[in-house]
């Protein structure tokens, strides 16, 4: 007897993958070979032609399913006693395809009407396999799942239908609840979310995409404890060799264009719940967290600029929602370029026996990156609450000291020996000071030390205005920039002599940008106002 189907919207989309798997199983040399899907299609009273599923959609479905199956088998072979969460399971026969170990526990989770239909179509399951009727974005169903065992989370064809807020919240709850394991799911690129309105399949079901993931590594920051192990484009999977010639041609053409190749990827994350240090910072002190976050993202990129593994470690150890800054992996290069340029200048300026003042140090690992000689006395200076956090995250050293004071404090230099040459380093600081506080600080430094150099990055006045309205690290932290330096020769401190002025628009690392961006940078660098939007200043006294 045929089963009647009454599903709408995103729930109806489960019929598309089912149909695709059924058609694949009928081929002489199938990719997935899901015979159960073919049997179910024969039992369901539904006109599958109404779904308008094209050959490209079908190819993606079976390739995606095969990759997830293969990775799930690996996990179950290593952890036969695992708990498996099959989220938005639909009518997928995965637990039967994988030959579930007897010690494992498998939970199929989906909306109540989907689970009701699933239970009718798959009436005979093993004792270690059960269904849970709930939206995956609800929280109560997690209480039904045992914790404390290796956990595998599978979510095929789910994330695009969630909002980013709901998706990230779900991933966070899973990590917190289960502690350790792996996650296997697919993500689509952001452009496909916009293009989805033209999909015949989605239009036929009334469903739509909401969440696109540009860089899967971003999820490591948004979901503490998540660690990307692999992200693979569906069109590059081995199963492509088995699809029809037309689909192989489509896959080859897509692989030649990066945005098309990355339209859909299968991602594999390991996760482990970690004890983290809670952070409550606002205003300018919070902006250093945005900088820390971007340096960590740079370190996790395939070709890091800064190689700041200490930032990566710090991000993994603090309990803070870095997503509030609205920054992504593509924003990391500019921060890494600035830090790298300052590091190079610090190495060039360091001399044995110097004192280093690292002003507004935040959670910067410059001491570790530069590795100064043992006879250099290094002082990390920032607000007391920042220094307290810093001391929990970075190792101590006999020639490294911390000073928990505002850089605007008139007594800042009390207790710091004045008989040595000094190297003053300030990254991302001067623009947050008022001009009077900044100049007063420089005068006190020049008066306190016999000689030295001062290195800091600076914005001009147009850049100050631009960042106050368009820089999310500034606007979302409740901060405001004040001091723009248009003419570094006009500071009015006779002892300070400008040694060099380096525009970040001329940084060699910008060569990694696409050609149109490089041409735009080159053109902007020839206009003084644009060239001075952000630069590194080096003074001597």
LINMOTA-V316102 format. One line per field, one symbol per residue. burial: # if it has 9 or more other C-alpha atoms within 8 Angstrom, else .. Layout:
BEGIN
burial = ???
END
This chain:
BEGIN
burial = ........##################...#####..#####.##...#..###....############.###.##...############.#....#.....#########.###.##........#########....#.......################.###.###.##..#############.##..##..##############..#############..#######.##..#...##.###.##.....#############........###################...###.#..#########..#..#.#.#.###.#########.##...#..###########.#....#.....#########.###.##.......###.#####....#.......################.###.#.#.##..####################..###############..........###..#.####...#.......#..##.##....############
END
